[in-house]
Amino acid sequence: REGNERFAKGPETSVTNFKPEYITALATHGQRPMAAILGCADSRAPIEIMFDVNPGDVFVLRNAGNTLSHAEGSVVGSLEYCVGPL
């Protein structure tokens, strides 16, 4: 909620960090997402920017149509990985 409020106020209040050093640190030390988000595959709606969070703070699954059924094993498996090993 706080991130979304910062997003609504404008980019000068953003905490999102896409610097190469930050991304390298994620690769080295891992990620600890606080939430899993099933979002649209539309690239005009980047979840990290809309929620004003850093890469690794949320686990984003992008899917055309925002659908999730038992038949979509890759999406279900990714969610299971997010709440388990991560």
Secondary structure, 3 states (H helix, E strand, C coil): CHHHHHHHHCHHHCCCCCCHHHHHHHHHHCCCCCEEEEEECCCCCCHHHHCCCCCCCEEEEEECCCCCCCCCHHHHHHHHHHHCCC
